[in-house]
Amino acid sequence: MKEITKDIFYIGVNDNKIDLFENVYPVPNGVTYNSYLIKDEKITLLDTVDVRKSDEWIKILDECLEGKKLDYLIVSHVEPDHSSNIQAVTEKYPDITLVGNKKTFELLAQFFDINPSIKKKEVTEGEILNIGKHNLQFFMAPMVHWPEVMCTYDQDEKIIFSADAFGKFGSIDEEEIYEKNEEEWLNEARRYYINIVGKYGMQVQALLKKLSTLDIKMICPLHGPILNSNLQYYIDKYNTWSSYKPEKEGTLVAFASIHGNTKKVAKKVYDLLKDNGQEVEAIDLSRYDVYEAVSKAFKYDKMVVLASSYNAGVFTPMEEFLNILKTKFYQNRRVAIIENGSWAPSAGMCMKAAFLSMKNIEMVPEIVTIKSSMKEEDIPKIENLVNDLLKK
């Protein structure tokens, strides 16, 4: 439990034992499930936590309540990592009123068997709930990243409870719940955004437009630290990501190599880009978290992909990488392709087809083909490819 203001308390918990978020994204530094309590004339809880941390969270909630009863539970998001304890709360506080929108209650009934006698308050866009000194205003955020998501704005404290928006992977220091280092926030927030929310850029843009009309002093997300300074930095990042624009000029070299020969070509490309003054990162897709690789691809304005041919297609780590890029709406980038094949090179054709299915991808026209291993006569072709990639 941590006091945010005189009336508002952070009652979230760290989960440092989880290995996969949503059973797919590696989280070596864990994750937080954030929950908030407003102690006013009507005591109001904003969201619960994942079932994995129920006992710990309920103990914190009880300590913060100090024997008082809950009046409202605002449901920002029905996904189980935030809603798993709603039924337990309603059973312990049968006079409570659940606050959500029409879609909230439709989805809630699919997950939980909540007593039909529990009161429900259905709110709509812009509606205000007065709980005493605090006036809470609701803004719908459909598909950021589920259809029922909504944000709650405390008009008096100028705090936006932003649901999954502005969240990040990683646990937080329980004594320091505020983000103090933007650069430390950035990588895991980008990986979280691109993979969890990234497909819904149009909807995020709509939410940002709503938030731009508010005087916001603090952002309280459902994952990760609270943001209470330099807020424009975080908002600008979200604007960039949701517009599918690169964060910076630079190149990702993403390669999938079977026996190491394609990796040697990738090293040559990396060195050439460095020599040209480029910021460059190289990723071995066979040994790197593919979802981290996807977030890196969105970071830069350019990418070189290199892959071995495999089963008359492209080596599977590259195939998976490109498939995920497509589902996350990768676009507005410049790309170059290098393939490797011993007798019937096929990787280049497959990679090109993948990029052709994406929006506004400018490809270097010539695909460089390596036959098994890089030779001296291949180097001028690779140099020309890099030069073409760097042309404005």
Buried (B, 14 or more C-beta within 10 A) or exposed (E): EBEBBEBBBBBBBBBEEBEEBEEEBBBEEBBBBBBBBBBBEBBBBBBBBBBBBBEBBBEBBEEBBEEEEBBBBBBBBBBBBBBBBBBBBBEBBEEBBBBBBEBBBEBBEEBBEBEEEBEBEEBEEEBEBEBBEBBBBBBBBBBBBBBBBBBBBBBBBEBBBBBBBBBBBBBBEEEEBBBEEBEEBBBBBBBBBBBBBBBBBEBBEBBBEBBEEBEBBBBBBBBBBBBBEEBEBBBEBBBBBBBBBBBEEBBBBBBBBBEEBBBBBBBBBBEBBEEEEBEBBBBBBBEBBBBBBBBBBBBBBBBBBBBBBBEEBBBBBBBBBBEBBBEBBBBBBBBBBBBBBEEEBBBBBBBBEBBEEBEEBEBBEEBBBBBBBBEEEBEEBBBEBBEBBBEE
